[in-house]
Amino acid sequence: MNVFISCVKSKKTKPSKASELYISSLFKYSFRYALSLTRRDKIFILSAKYGLVRPDDIIQPYELTLNNMNKRQRQEWAYKIYKQLVQEGIDFDEETIFLCGKKYREFIITRFTNAKAPLKNLGLGEQLKFYREALNEKNK
């Protein structure tokens, strides 16, 4: 199973592994949840700047989000991701989970025949609650 999570605004200030660069609660929970679903090498981070990133890739901090891009820019970004996925040899028929906002998945999810976005209608608080419950944690 492939799992995609998106980058977030809150980041460390120095180059780090992608899985450690993003420091928001939402990212930490989504990454831990992704690890509960699949192997680390099947988790991909969708970065507004770098495109498709693996958890152990070392990347520089940056300030860029798809939320400030228009539809055409997001389509171009998604096509870049698609080309990276092809290079990675991704099986587009494999079960795939998108743990990211609409703007990060909208033009990529359609490439997959067996994809789900279980958090698509949940607000931030509801997403955090989903992760806490899925990971069997008490409210923190």
C-alpha positions as CSV (number, residue, x, y, z in Angstrom):
1,M,0.0,0.0,0.0
2,N,1.2,3.5,-0.9
3,V,0.5,6.4,1.4
4,F,0.8,10.0,0.5
5,I,1.0,12.8,3.1
6,S,1.5,16.5,2.4
7,C,4.0,19.0,3.6
8,V,3.0,21.6,6.2
9,K,3.9,25.1,7.0
10,S,5.7,24.5,10.3
11,K,9.3,23.4,9.7
12,K,12.6,23.2,11.3
13,T,15.1,25.9,10.3
14,K,17.9,23.6,9.1
15,P,18.2,20.9,6.5
16,S,16.6,17.7,7.8
17,K,15.2,14.4,6.7
18,A,11.8,15.1,5.3
19,S,10.1,13.0,8.0
20,E,11.7,15.3,10.6
21,L,11.6,18.6,8.8
22,Y,7.9,19.1,9.2
23,I,7.1,19.7,12.9
24,S,3.3,20.4,13.1
25,S,1.1,18.0,15.1
26,L,-0.9,17.2,11.9
27,F,2.2,16.1,10.0
28,K,3.6,14.1,12.9
29,Y,0.3,12.3,13.4
30,S,-0.2,11.7,9.7
31,F,3.3,10.3,9.4
32,R,2.9,8.0,12.4
33,Y,-0.5,6.8,11.0
34,A,1.1,6.2,7.6
35,L,3.7,4.0,9.3
36,S,0.9,2.0,10.9
37,L,-0.5,1.3,7.5
38,T,2.5,0.5,5.4
39,R,6.3,0.2,5.2
40,R,8.4,3.4,5.4
41,D,9.5,2.9,1.8
42,K,5.9,3.1,0.6
43,I,5.3,6.5,2.2
44,F,5.6,9.6,0.1
45,I,5.5,13.2,1.1
46,L,4.0,15.7,-1.3
47,S,6.1,18.8,-1.1
48,A,5.0,22.1,-2.7
49,K,8.6,22.9,-3.5
50,Y,10.3,19.5,-4.1
51,G,7.5,17.4,-5.4
52,L,7.6,13.8,-4.4
53,V,9.9,13.3,-1.4
54,R,10.8,10.2,0.5
55,P,10.8,10.3,4.3
56,D,14.6,9.9,4.5
57,D,15.4,12.5,1.8
58,I,17.4,15.5,3.2
59,I,15.7,18.7,2.2
60,Q,16.1,22.4,2.9
61,P,13.4,24.3,4.8
62,Y,11.2,26.4,2.4
63,E,8.2,28.6,2.3
64,L,5.8,27.4,-0.5
65,T,2.3,26.0,-0.5
66,L,-0.1,24.9,-3.1
67,N,-2.8,26.9,-1.2
68,N,-1.4,30.0,-2.9
69,M,-1.2,28.5,-6.4
70,N,-3.9,28.8,-9.1
71,K,-5.4,25.8,-10.7
72,R,-3.0,25.7,-13.6
73,Q,0.0,25.9,-11.3
74,R,-1.4,23.0,-9.2
75,Q,-2.0,21.0,-12.4
76,E,1.6,21.5,-13.5
77,W,2.9,20.6,-10.0
78,A,0.7,17.4,-10.1
79,Y,2.1,16.5,-13.5
80,K,5.6,16.8,-12.1
81,I,4.6,14.4,-9.2
82,Y,3.1,12.0,-11.8
83,K,6.4,11.9,-13.7
84,Q,8.3,11.3,-10.5
85,L,5.9,8.4,-9.6
86,V,6.5,6.9,-13.0
87,Q,10.3,7.1,-12.5
88,E,9.8,5.4,-9.1
89,G,8.0,2.6,-10.8
90,I,4.8,3.1,-8.8
91,D,2.0,0.6,-9.5
92,F,-1.0,2.9,-10.1
93,D,-3.3,-0.1,-9.4
94,E,-2.0,-0.7,-5.9
95,E,-4.1,0.3,-2.9
96,T,-3.2,3.9,-2.2
97,I,-4.2,6.2,0.7
98,F,-4.0,10.0,0.5
99,L,-3.7,11.7,3.9
100,C,-3.6,15.3,2.5
101,G,-5.7,18.2,1.6
102,K,-7.7,18.6,-1.6
103,K,-5.2,20.8,-3.4
104,Y,-2.4,18.3,-2.8
105,R,-4.4,15.3,-4.0
106,E,-7.0,16.6,-6.5
107,F,-4.9,16.1,-9.7
108,I,-2.9,13.1,-8.5
109,I,-5.5,10.8,-7.0
110,T,-7.2,10.4,-10.4
111,R,-4.1,8.6,-11.7
112,F,-4.8,5.7,-9.2
113,T,-7.4,3.0,-9.7
114,N,-7.6,2.0,-6.0
115,A,-7.2,5.3,-4.1
116,K,-8.9,6.6,-1.0
117,A,-8.8,9.9,0.9
118,P,-10.3,8.9,4.3
119,L,-9.9,12.4,5.8
120,K,-11.3,14.4,2.8
121,N,-14.4,15.8,4.6
122,L,-12.8,16.4,8.0
123,G,-11.6,19.7,9.5
124,L,-8.2,20.0,11.2
125,G,-9.5,19.1,14.7
126,E,-11.4,16.2,13.3
127,Q,-8.3,14.9,11.5
128,L,-6.3,15.1,14.7
129,K,-9.0,13.2,16.5
130,F,-9.1,10.6,13.8
131,Y,-5.3,10.1,14.1
132,R,-5.4,9.9,17.9
133,E,-8.2,7.4,17.9
134,A,-6.6,5.3,15.1
135,L,-3.3,5.3,17.0
136,N,-5.1,4.5,20.3
137,E,-4.0,7.7,22.0
138,K,-5.8,9.7,24.7
139,N,-6.5,13.3,24.0
140,K,-3.3,15.3,24.4
